[in-house]
Amino acid sequence: MVPMCDVTLQYQELKAEIDAAMQSVAAAGNYILGPQVKALEAELAAMCETPHAVGVASGTDALHLVLRAAGIGPGDEVVTTAFTFVATTEAIGMVGATPVFADIDPRTFNIDPAAIEAAITPRTKAIIPVHLFGQPCDMDRIMAIAKRHGLLVVEDCCQALGATWKGRPVGSIGDAGCFSFFPSKNLGGFGDGGLVTTNSKELFTSVEMLRRHGGRVKYHHEVLGLNSRLDELQAAILRIKLTRLNDWNEARRRHAATYNRMLANSPNIQRPVELTESGKHCWMGLAISGGSPLMESVYGQYTILVDNRDAVCNELSKAKIGHAVYYPVPLHLQEVHQNLGMKTGSLPHTEAAATRCLSLPMFPQLEVSQQRESVEALQRACEQSRVRAA
Ligand SMILES: *Cc1c(COP(=O)(O)O)cnc(C)c1O
C-alpha cells in the first residue's frame, strides 16, 4: 500500500509547533486579518520577491479578485490552458469574461506560447499561464507576447509555490501571482486559503480592498467587494509549515529524480521533462540535448503519460498503489464550457494528455521503497494492459 499523498505526515512532523500556534491564535482572539495573516503575507512576499502579498480565502478567489481588480469583465477574452483545474476558468467566468483556450506543449503540459499568440484577438485582455504540476511555464516568451499586445499576465501558481523560472520565483514575473493553500498543495493549511502576490501597487490596493467588502476603512465602502479573507488560524498554521517548505520542495525534486531513474528503461512511459536553454528539454538534472535547465519545478505532482491509462489505473487500484488523473476531461470539453462550442479535436495535445496522463504518489515524506513498490506495480500494470489491449 502506498498513498497518493498523506498530509497528516506534515502535521506529525510539526505537531508541537502547530498545536502551540493554533492555541495562541485561539487565546489572542484576533481571528480575522490579525497579526498572523500580516506576517504570512510579509514572509511570502519576501519568498516570492514581490513588494506585495494579500491573503484571500482560496486560490480560486485569488484569481477572481485579481481579474476584478484589473477591470476585466464582460466582452473581454482571457487566454489560458484547458489542461488545468476548473478554478482557472471559474475566475474568468466570475468576472463575466470569456476564456479562450490555447493548446499545450505536449512535453511540459504547460500552455504553448505559440498557441497563445494565435489565440489573441482585439478583445483579448489577459493571459493566465498555469504552472501545472509545479513546473513553470516559459515566462520569457509569455511576457514578450503580453508586452507586444499590451496584455495583463496573471500567473496561476496554485501548484507551484517556490518554483523558479531562470532563478525568479513564480508569482513575481507576471502582473500578479495566485496561490492556493488547499490541504494537498505543497503548502497546505487545514482548510481553504489563498494569496495574491504582485509588483503592482494598484493591483495590491485593489485586491486588498475587494477582499474586505470593498473598503479600506471599516464601514466605508468604495467599490463592490466581497468577503474573501485568509483565516488567522490558517495563517498561523501555514507560517509553521512555511519553515519547512524549502526542504519539502527539495524532497519532491529528489523523488522526481528517483522516479526518473527508476523509469529510465520503460520506453512506453513518458516521464515529465523540464525546459532547457534554447527550447530543448531534459529530464530533471539530466540533459537530453544539451543546455542547463531554465526552471526549477517543485513537483506538486509527478505526472507521466501511459497507454491504456484507465486499465493501468485499475491495476494500480488492485495493487493498492495511490494514483490520480489530473485531469481526465480538459476544460474545453466540460459541460460548463459547452457554450464555447469547442469540439473534440480542437486542442489535440491537451486531449492526448488528458487521455494518457497519470500522476504517481508524491509527497515530501515519500520513501524510496514506496517509490520502488509504485514503479514495479506500474510497470506490471502497463505490461498487463498492453497484453490485454493487443
Ligand atoms: C488548486 C488550484 C486552484 C484553486 O485553488 P483553491 O484554493 O482550491 O480555490 C486553481 N488553479 C489550480 C491550477 C489549482 O491547482
The ligand as an SDF file (V2000), in Angstrom:
LIG
                    3D

 15 15  0  0  0  0  0  0  0  0999 V2000
   -5.9240   24.2490   -6.5860 C   0  0  0  0  0  0  0  0  0  0  0  0
   -5.9350   25.0530   -7.8030 C   0  0  0  0  0  0  0  0  0  0  0  0
   -6.7050   26.2220   -7.9200 C   0  0  0  0  0  0  0  0  0  0  0  0
   -7.7170   26.6540   -6.9020 C   0  0  0  0  0  0  0  0  0  0  0  0
   -7.3030   26.7520   -5.5990 O   0  0  0  0  0  0  0  0  0  0  0  0
   -8.3720   26.6200   -4.4200 P   0  0  0  0  0  0  0  0  0  0  0  0
   -7.5980   27.1220   -3.2350 O   0  0  0  0  0  0  0  0  0  0  0  0
   -8.7600   25.2000   -4.2970 O   0  0  0  0  0  0  0  0  0  0  0  0
   -9.5220   27.5160   -4.7280 O   0  0  0  0  0  0  0  0  0  0  0  0
   -6.5810   26.9750   -9.0730 C   0  0  0  0  0  0  0  0  0  0  0  0
   -5.7680   26.6060  -10.0630 N   0  0  0  0  0  0  0  0  0  0  0  0
   -5.0360   25.4790   -9.9920 C   0  0  0  0  0  0  0  0  0  0  0  0
   -4.1390   25.1360  -11.1430 C   0  0  0  0  0  0  0  0  0  0  0  0
   -5.0970   24.6680   -8.8800 C   0  0  0  0  0  0  0  0  0  0  0  0
   -4.3910   23.5410   -8.8370 O   0  0  0  0  0  0  0  0  0  0  0  0
  1  2  1  0
  2  3  1  0
  2 14  2  0
  3  4  1  0
  3 10  2  0
  4  5  1  0
  5  6  1  0
  6  7  2  0
  6  8  1  0
  6  9  1  0
 10 11  1  0
 11 12  2  0
 12 13  1  0
 12 14  1  0
 14 15  1  0
M  END
$$$$
